[in-house]
Every structure is written in C-alpha cells, then in structure tokens.
C-alpha cells in the first residue's frame, strides 16, 4: 500500500512538472510563431473552401513572417 502511494505521488509530481513546462511553451509558440485556424464560409472562395463545400478548411497562420514584414502579393492575411 505504501508503494502505491509513493508511485502515485511520484507520478503526480512528474505530471505537474511536465504540465508547468509544456503550457508556457505551447502558449508562447501559439502566440509568437504559428497557430491553427478554421476557415468557414464563402468569403475565401475559390482559394479556400472550393466548390461551395459546407466543410471548413484548416490553415496554419504564420505569425513569424508578419513580425519580419515578409508579406508578399498574393498572400492571404488573417486578422485574428
């Protein structure tokens, strides 16, 4: 019984360590580098959601190129 409590305590401690490291890293990545977004509706046709499909497309929004002002003609810009 004592071994089970020791194992559970070690497991909880390892989980908390991983959680408190992973959350800030993930939030920083999503804020500074890139994030995933869903595009719905007909406003972006025919580039996204071609053919009037009712399903949505999933895109990767690149925050890094905006910070470096690396936007070129033909790029799709999203305001989030």
PDB file of N, CA, C and O in Angstrom:
ATOM      1  N   UNK A   1       0.822  -1.195   0.000  1.00  0.00           N
ATOM      2  CA  UNK A   1       0.000   0.000   0.000  1.00  0.00           C
ATOM      3  C   UNK A   1       0.865   1.257   0.000  1.00  0.00           C
ATOM      4  O   UNK A   1       0.563   2.230  -0.690  1.00  0.00           O
ATOM      5  N   UNK A   2       1.948   1.225   0.785  1.00  0.00           N
ATOM      6  CA  UNK A   2       2.839   2.386   0.857  1.00  0.00           C
ATOM      7  C   UNK A   2       3.536   2.615  -0.475  1.00  0.00           C
ATOM      8  O   UNK A   2       3.796   3.757  -0.855  1.00  0.00           O
ATOM      9  N   UNK A   3       3.847   1.508  -1.204  1.00  0.00           N
ATOM     10  CA  UNK A   3       4.488   1.656  -2.502  1.00  0.00           C
ATOM     11  C   UNK A   3       3.539   2.303  -3.498  1.00  0.00           C
ATOM     12  O   UNK A   3       3.971   3.101  -4.330  1.00  0.00           O
ATOM     13  N   UNK A   4       2.261   1.977  -3.429  1.00  0.00           N
ATOM     14  CA  UNK A   4       1.272   2.555  -4.339  1.00  0.00           C
ATOM     15  C   UNK A   4       1.150   4.059  -4.105  1.00  0.00           C
ATOM     16  O   UNK A   4       1.020   4.824  -5.061  1.00  0.00           O
ATOM     17  N   UNK A   5       1.190   4.488  -2.851  1.00  0.00           N
ATOM     18  CA  UNK A   5       1.118   5.923  -2.559  1.00  0.00           C
ATOM     19  C   UNK A   5       2.377   6.635  -3.055  1.00  0.00           C
ATOM     20  O   UNK A   5       2.291   7.744  -3.581  1.00  0.00           O
ATOM     21  N   UNK A   6       3.550   6.005  -2.891  1.00  0.00           N
ATOM     22  CA  UNK A   6       4.799   6.585  -3.368  1.00  0.00           C
ATOM     23  C   UNK A   6       4.811   6.716  -4.879  1.00  0.00           C
ATOM     24  O   UNK A   6       5.261   7.725  -5.421  1.00  0.00           O
ATOM     25  N   UNK A   7       4.308   5.679  -5.562  1.00  0.00           N
ATOM     26  CA  UNK A   7       4.233   5.722  -7.020  1.00  0.00           C
ATOM     27  C   UNK A   7       3.273   6.811  -7.479  1.00  0.00           C
ATOM     28  O   UNK A   7       3.571   7.559  -8.410  1.00  0.00           O
ATOM     29  N   UNK A   8       2.131   6.898  -6.829  1.00  0.00           N
ATOM     30  CA  UNK A   8       1.143   7.921  -7.194  1.00  0.00           C
ATOM     31  C   UNK A   8       1.669   9.321  -6.961  1.00  0.00           C
ATOM     32  O   UNK A   8       1.420  10.223  -7.761  1.00  0.00           O
ATOM     33  N   UNK A   9       2.384   9.508  -5.886  1.00  0.00           N
ATOM     34  CA  UNK A   9       2.953  10.814  -5.574  1.00  0.00           C
ATOM     35  C   UNK A   9       4.028  11.197  -6.596  1.00  0.00           C
ATOM     36  O   UNK A   9       4.092  12.345  -7.036  1.00  0.00           O
ATOM     37  N   UNK A  10       4.879  10.219  -6.973  1.00  0.00           N
ATOM     38  CA  UNK A  10       5.912  10.485  -7.990  1.00  0.00           C
ATOM     39  C   UNK A  10       5.282  10.780  -9.342  1.00  0.00           C
ATOM     40  O   UNK A  10       5.740  11.660 -10.072  1.00  0.00           O
ATOM     41  N   UNK A  11       4.232  10.043  -9.670  1.00  0.00           N
ATOM     42  CA  UNK A  11       3.536  10.257 -10.932  1.00  0.00           C
ATOM     43  C   UNK A  11       2.919  11.654 -10.971  1.00  0.00           C
ATOM     44  O   UNK A  11       3.035  12.355 -11.976  1.00  0.00           O
ATOM     45  N   UNK A  12       2.272  12.055  -9.894  1.00  0.00           N
ATOM     46  CA  UNK A  12       1.654  13.375  -9.827  1.00  0.00           C
ATOM     47  C   UNK A  12       2.705  14.477  -9.913  1.00  0.00           C
ATOM     48  O   UNK A  12       2.492  15.488 -10.582  1.00  0.00           O
ATOM     49  N   UNK A  13       3.830  14.286  -9.242  1.00  0.00           N
ATOM     50  CA  UNK A  13       4.905  15.273  -9.282  1.00  0.00           C
ATOM     51  C   UNK A  13       5.475  15.400 -10.694  1.00  0.00           C
ATOM     52  O   UNK A  13       5.716  16.514 -11.158  1.00  0.00           O
ATOM     53  N   UNK A  14       5.693  14.288 -11.379  1.00  0.00           N
ATOM     54  CA  UNK A  14       6.208  14.313 -12.751  1.00  0.00           C
ATOM     55  C   UNK A  14       5.194  14.953 -13.694  1.00  0.00           C
ATOM     56  O   UNK A  14       5.569  15.706 -14.594  1.00  0.00           O
ATOM     57  N   UNK A  15       3.914  14.657 -13.492  1.00  0.00           N
ATOM     58  CA  UNK A  15       2.875  15.255 -14.327  1.00  0.00           C
ATOM     59  C   UNK A  15       2.840  16.770 -14.157  1.00  0.00           C
ATOM     60  O   UNK A  15       2.759  17.504 -15.142  1.00  0.00           O
ATOM     61  N   UNK A  16       2.901  17.237 -12.926  1.00  0.00           N
ATOM     62  CA  UNK A  16       2.869  18.679 -12.666  1.00  0.00           C
ATOM     63  C   UNK A  16       4.090  19.377 -13.257  1.00  0.00           C
ATOM     64  O   UNK A  16       3.969  20.466 -13.817  1.00  0.00           O
ATOM     65  N   UNK A  17       5.266  18.759 -13.137  1.00  0.00           N
ATOM     66  CA  UNK A  17       6.469  19.332 -13.733  1.00  0.00           C
ATOM     67  C   UNK A  17       6.303  19.476 -15.237  1.00  0.00           C
ATOM     68  O   UNK A  17       6.582  20.535 -15.799  1.00  0.00           O
ATOM     69  N   UNK A  18       5.850  18.415 -15.887  1.00  0.00           N
ATOM     70  CA  UNK A  18       5.641  18.447 -17.334  1.00  0.00           C
ATOM     71  C   UNK A  18       4.586  19.455 -17.727  1.00  0.00           C
ATOM     72  O   UNK A  18       4.739  20.157 -18.726  1.00  0.00           O
ATOM     73  N   UNK A  19       3.524  19.535 -16.960  1.00  0.00           N
ATOM     74  CA  UNK A  19       2.431  20.466 -17.256  1.00  0.00           C
ATOM     75  C   UNK A  19       2.904  21.911 -17.172  1.00  0.00           C
ATOM     76  O   UNK A  19       2.608  22.720 -18.051  1.00  0.00           O
ATOM     77  N   UNK A  20       3.644  22.231 -16.104  1.00  0.00           N
ATOM     78  CA  UNK A  20       4.080  23.613 -15.919  1.00  0.00           C
ATOM     79  C   UNK A  20       5.204  24.005 -16.864  1.00  0.00           C
ATOM     80  O   UNK A  20       5.526  25.189 -16.961  1.00  0.00           O
ATOM     81  N   UNK A  21       5.801  23.068 -17.552  1.00  0.00           N
ATOM     82  CA  UNK A  21       6.772  23.379 -18.601  1.00  0.00           C
ATOM     83  C   UNK A  21       6.068  23.456 -19.949  1.00  0.00           C
ATOM     84  O   UNK A  21       6.353  24.353 -20.742  1.00  0.00           O
ATOM     85  N   UNK A  22       5.157  22.534 -20.218  1.00  0.00           N
ATOM     86  CA  UNK A  22       4.514  22.446 -21.526  1.00  0.00           C
ATOM     87  C   UNK A  22       3.551  23.601 -21.794  1.00  0.00           C
ATOM     88  O   UNK A  22       3.481  24.082 -22.925  1.00  0.00           O
ATOM     89  N   UNK A  23       2.823  24.049 -20.804  1.00  0.00           N
ATOM     90  CA  UNK A  23       1.826  25.104 -21.022  1.00  0.00           C
ATOM     91  C   UNK A  23       2.476  26.421 -21.457  1.00  0.00           C
ATOM     92  O   UNK A  23       2.039  26.987 -22.459  1.00  0.00           O
ATOM     93  N   UNK A  24       3.487  26.939 -20.766  1.00  0.00           N
ATOM     94  CA  UNK A  24       4.105  28.188 -21.234  1.00  0.00           C
ATOM     95  C   UNK A  24       4.770  28.058 -22.607  1.00  0.00           C
ATOM     96  O   UNK A  24       4.732  28.992 -23.408  1.00  0.00           O
ATOM     97  N   UNK A  25       5.374  26.907 -22.876  1.00  0.00           N
ATOM     98  CA  UNK A  25       6.000  26.704 -24.184  1.00  0.00           C
ATOM     99  C   UNK A  25       4.940  26.715 -25.277  1.00  0.00           C
ATOM    100  O   UNK A  25       5.130  27.344 -26.318  1.00  0.00           O
ATOM    101  N   UNK A  26       3.837  26.031 -25.054  1.00  0.00           N
ATOM    102  CA  UNK A  26       2.761  25.978 -26.041  1.00  0.00           C
ATOM    103  C   UNK A  26       2.129  27.343 -26.253  1.00  0.00           C
ATOM    104  O   UNK A  26       1.887  27.737 -27.394  1.00  0.00           O
ATOM    105  N   UNK A  27       1.858  28.063 -25.192  1.00  0.00           N
ATOM    106  CA  UNK A  27       1.250  29.396 -25.312  1.00  0.00           C
ATOM    107  C   UNK A  27       2.188  30.340 -26.062  1.00  0.00           C
ATOM    108  O   UNK A  27       1.741  31.107 -26.915  1.00  0.00           O
ATOM    109  N   UNK A  28       3.468  30.289 -25.755  1.00  0.00           N
ATOM    110  CA  UNK A  28       4.440  31.140 -26.454  1.00  0.00           C
ATOM    111  C   UNK A  28       4.498  30.782 -27.929  1.00  0.00           C
ATOM    112  O   UNK A  28       4.539  31.674 -28.777  1.00  0.00           O
ATOM    113  N   UNK A  29       4.503  29.488 -28.254  1.00  0.00           N
ATOM    114  CA  UNK A  29       4.532  29.071 -29.649  1.00  0.00           C
ATOM    115  C   UNK A  29       3.301  29.567 -30.401  1.00  0.00           C
ATOM    116  O   UNK A  29       3.421  30.112 -31.498  1.00  0.00           O
ATOM    117  N   UNK A  30       2.126  29.380 -29.819  1.00  0.00           N
ATOM    118  CA  UNK A  30       0.889  29.787 -30.490  1.00  0.00           C
ATOM    119  C   UNK A  30       0.789  31.300 -30.622  1.00  0.00           C
ATOM    120  O   UNK A  30       0.147  31.789 -31.552  1.00  0.00           O
ATOM    121  N   UNK A  31       1.400  32.046 -29.725  1.00  0.00           N
ATOM    122  CA  UNK A  31       1.333  33.495 -29.774  1.00  0.00           C
ATOM    123  C   UNK A  31       2.382  34.097 -30.704  1.00  0.00           C
ATOM    124  O   UNK A  31       2.102  35.079 -31.391  1.00  0.00           O
ATOM    125  N   UNK A  32       3.577  33.527 -30.737  1.00  0.00           N
ATOM    126  CA  UNK A  32       4.698  34.137 -31.458  1.00  0.00           C
ATOM    127  C   UNK A  32       5.029  33.497 -32.794  1.00  0.00           C
ATOM    128  O   UNK A  32       5.503  34.192 -33.693  1.00  0.00           O
ATOM    129  N   UNK A  33       4.799  32.199 -32.963  1.00  0.00           N
ATOM    130  CA  UNK A  33       5.273  31.510 -34.164  1.00  0.00           C
ATOM    131  C   UNK A  33       4.124  31.188 -35.118  1.00  0.00           C
ATOM    132  O   UNK A  33       4.110  31.686 -36.244  1.00  0.00           O
ATOM    133  N   UNK A  34       3.180  30.382 -34.700  1.00  0.00           N
ATOM    134  CA  UNK A  34       2.111  29.960 -35.602  1.00  0.00           C
ATOM    135  C   UNK A  34       0.953  29.389 -34.798  1.00  0.00           C
ATOM    136  O   UNK A  34       1.120  28.975 -33.651  1.00  0.00           O
ATOM    137  N   UNK A  35      -0.215  29.373 -35.413  1.00  0.00           N
ATOM    138  CA  UNK A  35      -1.375  28.724 -34.806  1.00  0.00           C
ATOM    139  C   UNK A  35      -2.249  28.151 -35.914  1.00  0.00           C
ATOM    140  O   UNK A  35      -2.082  28.485 -37.087  1.00  0.00           O
ATOM    141  N   UNK A  36      -3.164  27.302 -35.535  1.00  0.00           N
ATOM    142  CA  UNK A  36      -4.059  26.642 -36.477  1.00  0.00           C
ATOM    143  C   UNK A  36      -5.423  27.311 -36.388  1.00  0.00           C
ATOM    144  O   UNK A  36      -5.915  27.590 -35.294  1.00  0.00           O
ATOM    145  N   UNK A  37      -6.039  27.570 -37.554  1.00  0.00           N
ATOM    146  CA  UNK A  37      -7.361  28.199 -37.584  1.00  0.00           C
ATOM    147  C   UNK A  37      -8.241  27.482 -38.613  1.00  0.00           C
ATOM    148  O   UNK A  37      -7.749  26.840 -39.540  1.00  0.00           O
ATOM    149  N   UNK A  38      -9.532  27.610 -38.422  1.00  0.00           N
ATOM    150  CA  UNK A  38     -10.500  27.025 -39.343  1.00  0.00           C
ATOM    151  C   UNK A  38     -11.121  28.140 -40.178  1.00  0.00           C
ATOM    152  O   UNK A  38     -11.497  29.186 -39.648  1.00  0.00           O
ATOM    153  N   UNK A  39     -11.226  27.910 -41.493  1.00  0.00           N
ATOM    154  CA  UNK A  39     -11.819  28.880 -42.407  1.00  0.00           C
ATOM    155  C   UNK A  39     -13.165  28.328 -42.851  1.00  0.00           C
ATOM    156  O   UNK A  39     -13.251  27.243 -43.427  1.00  0.00           O
ATOM    157  N   UNK A  40     -14.208  29.090 -42.573  1.00  0.00           N
ATOM    158  CA  UNK A  40     -15.560  28.676 -42.937  1.00  0.00           C
ATOM    159  C   UNK A  40     -16.205  29.759 -43.788  1.00  0.00           C
ATOM    160  O   UNK A  40     -15.845  30.932 -43.689  1.00  0.00           O
ATOM    161  N   UNK A  41     -17.142  29.370 -44.611  1.00  0.00           N
ATOM    162  CA  UNK A  41     -17.907  30.339 -45.375  1.00  0.00           C
ATOM    163  C   UNK A  41     -17.385  30.545 -46.780  1.00  0.00           C
ATOM    164  O   UNK A  41     -16.382  29.959 -47.189  1.00  0.00           O
ATOM    165  N   UNK A  42     -18.093  31.395 -47.510  1.00  0.00           N
ATOM    166  CA  UNK A  42     -17.798  31.603 -48.931  1.00  0.00           C
ATOM    167  C   UNK A  42     -16.897  32.799 -49.185  1.00  0.00           C
ATOM    168  O   UNK A  42     -16.587  33.085 -50.342  1.00  0.00           O
ATOM    169  N   UNK A  43     -16.471  33.500 -48.162  1.00  0.00           N
ATOM    170  CA  UNK A  43     -15.702  34.725 -48.382  1.00  0.00           C
ATOM    171  C   UNK A  43     -14.322  34.471 -48.969  1.00  0.00           C
ATOM    172  O   UNK A  43     -13.760  35.361 -49.608  1.00  0.00           O
ATOM    173  N   UNK A  44     -13.764  33.293 -48.771  1.00  0.00           N
ATOM    174  CA  UNK A  44     -12.424  32.997 -49.270  1.00  0.00           C
ATOM    175  C   UNK A  44     -12.433  32.085 -50.500  1.00  0.00           C
ATOM    176  O   UNK A  44     -11.380  31.580 -50.889  1.00  0.00           O
ATOM    177  N   UNK A  45     -13.583  31.866 -51.113  1.00  0.00           N
ATOM    178  CA  UNK A  45     -13.647  31.025 -52.304  1.00  0.00           C
ATOM    179  C   UNK A  45     -13.063  31.778 -53.484  1.00  0.00           C
ATOM    180  O   UNK A  45     -13.218  32.999 -53.524  1.00  0.00           O
ATOM    181  N   UNK A  46     -12.424  31.171 -54.416  1.00  0.00           N
ATOM    182  CA  UNK A  46     -12.169  29.751 -54.618  1.00  0.00           C
ATOM    183  C   UNK A  46     -10.863  29.271 -53.990  1.00  0.00           C
ATOM    184  O   UNK A  46     -10.559  28.081 -54.067  1.00  0.00           O
ATOM    185  N   UNK A  47     -10.075  30.162 -53.368  1.00  0.00           N
ATOM    186  CA  UNK A  47      -8.801  29.721 -52.785  1.00  0.00           C
ATOM    187  C   UNK A  47      -9.014  28.721 -51.661  1.00  0.00           C
ATOM    188  O   UNK A  47      -8.364  27.676 -51.630  1.00  0.00           O
ATOM    189  N   UNK A  48      -9.904  29.026 -50.748  1.00  0.00           N
ATOM    190  CA  UNK A  48     -10.236  28.134 -49.640  1.00  0.00           C
ATOM    191  C   UNK A  48     -11.711  27.776 -49.742  1.00  0.00           C
ATOM    192  O   UNK A  48     -12.516  28.576 -50.218  1.00  0.00           O
ATOM    193  N   UNK A  49     -12.061  26.592 -49.301  1.00  0.00           N
ATOM    194  CA  UNK A  49     -13.432  26.067 -49.424  1.00  0.00           C
ATOM    195  C   UNK A  49     -13.899  26.057 -50.875  1.00  0.00           C
ATOM    196  O   UNK A  49     -14.951  26.623 -51.174  1.00  0.00           O
ATOM    197  N   UNK A  50     -13.150  25.430 -51.793  1.00  0.00           N
ATOM    198  CA  UNK A  50     -13.545  25.454 -53.206  1.00  0.00           C
ATOM    199  C   UNK A  50     -14.820  24.670 -53.463  1.00  0.00           C
ATOM    200  O   UNK A  50     -15.126  23.704 -52.763  1.00  0.00           O
ATOM    201  N   UNK A  51     -15.547  25.094 -54.460  1.00  0.00           N
ATOM    202  CA  UNK A  51     -16.732  24.371 -54.894  1.00  0.00           C
ATOM    203  C   UNK A  51     -17.928  24.525 -53.986  1.00  0.00           C
ATOM    204  O   UNK A  51     -18.883  23.759 -54.112  1.00  0.00           O
ATOM    205  N   UNK A  52     -17.920  25.474 -53.085  1.00  0.00           N
ATOM    206  CA  UNK A  52     -19.060  25.702 -52.215  1.00  0.00           C
ATOM    207  C   UNK A  52     -19.305  24.596 -51.217  1.00  0.00           C
ATOM    208  O   UNK A  52     -20.438  24.405 -50.774  1.00  0.00           O
ATOM    209  N   UNK A  53     -18.269  23.863 -50.852  1.00  0.00           N
ATOM    210  CA  UNK A  53     -18.445  22.792 -49.871  1.00  0.00           C
ATOM    211  C   UNK A  53     -18.885  23.373 -48.536  1.00  0.00           C
ATOM    212  O   UNK A  53     -18.550  24.511 -48.205  1.00  0.00           O
ATOM    213  N   UNK A  54     -19.618  22.609 -47.790  1.00  0.00           N
ATOM    214  CA  UNK A  54     -20.075  23.038 -46.474  1.00  0.00           C
ATOM    215  C   UNK A  54     -19.039  22.759 -45.393  1.00  0.00           C
ATOM    216  O   UNK A  54     -19.176  23.226 -44.263  1.00  0.00           O
ATOM    217  N   UNK A  55     -18.009  22.003 -45.738  1.00  0.00           N
ATOM    218  CA  UNK A  55     -16.965  21.714 -44.764  1.00  0.00           C
ATOM    219  C   UNK A  55     -16.004  22.896 -44.680  1.00  0.00           C
ATOM    220  O   UNK A  55     -15.979  23.746 -45.569  1.00  0.00           O
ATOM    221  N   UNK A  56     -15.231  22.944 -43.632  1.00  0.00           N
ATOM    222  CA  UNK A  56     -14.296  24.049 -43.454  1.00  0.00           C
ATOM    223  C   UNK A  56     -12.875  23.569 -43.727  1.00  0.00           C
ATOM    224  O   UNK A  56     -12.567  22.388 -43.565  1.00  0.00           O
ATOM    225  N   UNK A  57     -12.021  24.488 -44.139  1.00  0.00           N
ATOM    226  CA  UNK A  57     -10.610  24.200 -44.341  1.00  0.00           C
ATOM    227  C   UNK A  57      -9.843  24.600 -43.084  1.00  0.00           C
ATOM    228  O   UNK A  57     -10.242  25.512 -42.360  1.00  0.00           O
ATOM    229  N   UNK A  58      -8.752  23.911 -42.841  1.00  0.00           N
ATOM    230  CA  UNK A  58      -7.889  24.212 -41.710  1.00  0.00           C
ATOM    231  C   UNK A  58      -6.590  24.782 -42.266  1.00  0.00           C
ATOM    232  O   UNK A  58      -5.978  24.195 -43.158  1.00  0.00           O
ATOM    233  N   UNK A  59      -6.173  25.928 -41.736  1.00  0.00           N
ATOM    234  CA  UNK A  59      -4.966  26.598 -42.218  1.00  0.00           C
ATOM    235  C   UNK A  59      -4.010  26.850 -41.054  1.00  0.00           C
ATOM    236  O   UNK A  59      -4.419  26.901 -39.895  1.00  0.00           O
ATOM    237  N   UNK A  60      -2.745  27.005 -41.384  1.00  0.00           N
ATOM    238  CA  UNK A  60      -1.722  27.357 -40.414  1.00  0.00           C
ATOM    239  C   UNK A  60      -1.420  28.842 -40.578  1.00  0.00           C
ATOM    240  O   UNK A  60      -0.979  29.275 -41.643  1.00  0.00           O
ATOM    241  N   UNK A  61      -1.658  29.617 -39.529  1.00  0.00           N
ATOM    242  CA  UNK A  61      -1.394  31.051 -39.568  1.00  0.00           C
ATOM    243  C   UNK A  61       0.028  31.295 -39.085  1.00  0.00           C
ATOM    244  O   UNK A  61       0.365  30.986 -37.942  1.00  0.00           O
ATOM    245  N   UNK A  62       0.855  31.846 -39.953  1.00  0.00           N
ATOM    246  CA  UNK A  62       2.259  32.061 -39.670  1.00  0.00           C
ATOM    247  C   UNK A  62       2.452  33.460 -39.097  1.00  0.00           C
ATOM    248  O   UNK A  62       2.386  34.445 -39.833  1.00  0.00           O
ATOM    249  N   UNK A  63       2.688  33.556 -37.804  1.00  0.00           N
ATOM    250  CA  UNK A  63       2.903  34.846 -37.148  1.00  0.00           C
ATOM    251  C   UNK A  63       4.316  35.359 -37.381  1.00  0.00           C
ATOM    252  O   UNK A  63       4.556  36.566 -37.334  1.00  0.00           O
ATOM    253  N   UNK A  64       5.243  34.456 -37.629  1.00  0.00           N
ATOM    254  CA  UNK A  64       6.643  34.821 -37.734  1.00  0.00           C
ATOM    255  C   UNK A  64       6.911  35.728 -38.941  1.00  0.00           C
ATOM    256  O   UNK A  64       7.665  36.694 -38.823  1.00  0.00           O
ATOM    257  N   UNK A  65       6.312  35.435 -40.089  1.00  0.00           N
ATOM    258  CA  UNK A  65       6.569  36.238 -41.282  1.00  0.00           C
ATOM    259  C   UNK A  65       5.968  37.631 -41.154  1.00  0.00           C
ATOM    260  O   UNK A  65       6.485  38.575 -41.752  1.00  0.00           O
ATOM    261  N   UNK A  66       4.901  37.782 -40.398  1.00  0.00           N
ATOM    262  CA  UNK A  66       4.310  39.097 -40.182  1.00  0.00           C
ATOM    263  C   UNK A  66       5.237  39.944 -39.322  1.00  0.00           C
ATOM    264  O   UNK A  66       5.380  41.143 -39.565  1.00  0.00           O
ATOM    265  N   UNK A  67       5.863  39.343 -38.328  1.00  0.00           N
ATOM    266  CA  UNK A  67       6.797  40.091 -37.473  1.00  0.00           C
ATOM    267  C   UNK A  67       7.999  40.591 -38.257  1.00  0.00           C
ATOM    268  O   UNK A  67       8.573  41.627 -37.922  1.00  0.00           O
ATOM    269  N   UNK A  68       8.387  39.858 -39.305  1.00  0.00           N
ATOM    270  CA  UNK A  68       9.519  40.259 -40.135  1.00  0.00           C
ATOM    271  C   UNK A  68       9.081  41.052 -41.366  1.00  0.00           C
ATOM    272  O   UNK A  68       9.906  41.351 -42.229  1.00  0.00           O
ATOM    273  N   UNK A  69       7.812  41.391 -41.457  1.00  0.00           N
ATOM    274  CA  UNK A  69       7.242  42.119 -42.594  1.00  0.00           C
ATOM    275  C   UNK A  69       7.550  41.417 -43.908  1.00  0.00           C
ATOM    276  O   UNK A  69       7.913  42.058 -44.895  1.00  0.00           O
ATOM    277  N   UNK A  70       7.404  40.113 -43.915  1.00  0.00           N
ATOM    278  CA  UNK A  70       7.693  39.302 -45.094  1.00  0.00           C
ATOM    279  C   UNK A  70       6.391  38.926 -45.803  1.00  0.00           C
ATOM    280  O   UNK A  70       6.188  37.759 -46.138  1.00  0.00           O
ATOM    281  N   UNK A  71       5.522  39.883 -46.031  1.00  0.00           N
ATOM    282  CA  UNK A  71       4.248  39.654 -46.710  1.00  0.00           C
ATOM    283  C   UNK A  71       4.411  40.037 -48.168  1.00  0.00           C
ATOM    284  O   UNK A  71       4.930  41.108 -48.483  1.00  0.00           O
ATOM    285  N   UNK A  72       3.971  39.166 -49.049  1.00  0.00           N
ATOM    286  CA  UNK A  72       4.108  39.415 -50.474  1.00  0.00           C
ATOM    287  C   UNK A  72       2.743  39.410 -51.141  1.00  0.00           C
ATOM    288  O   UNK A  72       1.757  38.947 -50.568  1.00  0.00           O
ATOM    289  N   UNK A  73       2.700  39.924 -52.341  1.00  0.00           N
ATOM    290  CA  UNK A  73       1.470  39.958 -53.122  1.00  0.00           C
ATOM    291  C   UNK A  73       0.956  38.538 -53.326  1.00  0.00           C
ATOM    292  O   UNK A  73       1.720  37.646 -53.694  1.00  0.00           O
ATOM    293  N   UNK A  74      -0.330  38.326 -53.092  1.00  0.00           N
ATOM    294  CA  UNK A  74      -0.947  37.013 -53.238  1.00  0.00           C
ATOM    295  C   UNK A  74      -1.069  36.251 -51.935  1.00  0.00           C
ATOM    296  O   UNK A  74      -1.757  35.231 -51.885  1.00  0.00           O
ATOM    297  N   UNK A  75      -0.416  36.721 -50.871  1.00  0.00           N
ATOM    298  CA  UNK A  75      -0.536  36.064 -49.568  1.00  0.00           C
ATOM    299  C   UNK A  75      -1.906  36.336 -48.970  1.00  0.00           C
ATOM    300  O   UNK A  75      -2.475  37.407 -49.179  1.00  0.00           O
ATOM    301  N   UNK A  76      -2.431  35.389 -48.241  1.00  0.00           N
ATOM    302  CA  UNK A  76      -3.698  35.550 -47.553  1.00  0.00           C
ATOM    303  C   UNK A  76      -3.380  36.031 -46.145  1.00  0.00           C
ATOM    304  O   UNK A  76      -2.610  35.396 -45.425  1.00  0.00           O
ATOM    305  N   UNK A  77      -3.974  37.153 -45.757  1.00  0.00           N
ATOM    306  CA  UNK A  77      -3.733  37.742 -44.431  1.00  0.00           C
ATOM    307  C   UNK A  77      -5.003  37.585 -43.620  1.00  0.00           C
ATOM    308  O   UNK A  77      -6.099  37.882 -44.094  1.00  0.00           O
ATOM    309  N   UNK A  78      -4.846  37.116 -42.396  1.00  0.00           N
ATOM    310  CA  UNK A  78      -5.982  36.914 -41.499  1.00  0.00           C
ATOM    311  C   UNK A  78      -5.849  37.815 -40.303  1.00  0.00           C
ATOM    312  O   UNK A  78      -4.773  37.915 -39.714  1.00  0.00           O
ATOM    313  N   UNK A  79      -6.919  38.469 -39.939  1.00  0.00           N
ATOM    314  CA  UNK A  79      -6.945  39.295 -38.726  1.00  0.00           C
ATOM    315  C   UNK A  79      -7.587  38.485 -37.625  1.00  0.00           C
ATOM    316  O   UNK A  79      -8.761  38.123 -37.711  1.00  0.00           O
ATOM    317  N   UNK A  80      -6.825  38.202 -36.598  1.00  0.00           N
ATOM    318  CA  UNK A  80      -7.325  37.364 -35.501  1.00  0.00           C
ATOM    319  C   UNK A  80      -7.461  38.198 -34.261  1.00  0.00           C
ATOM    320  O   UNK A  80      -7.867  37.689 -33.217  1.00  0.00           O
TER     321      UNK A  80
END
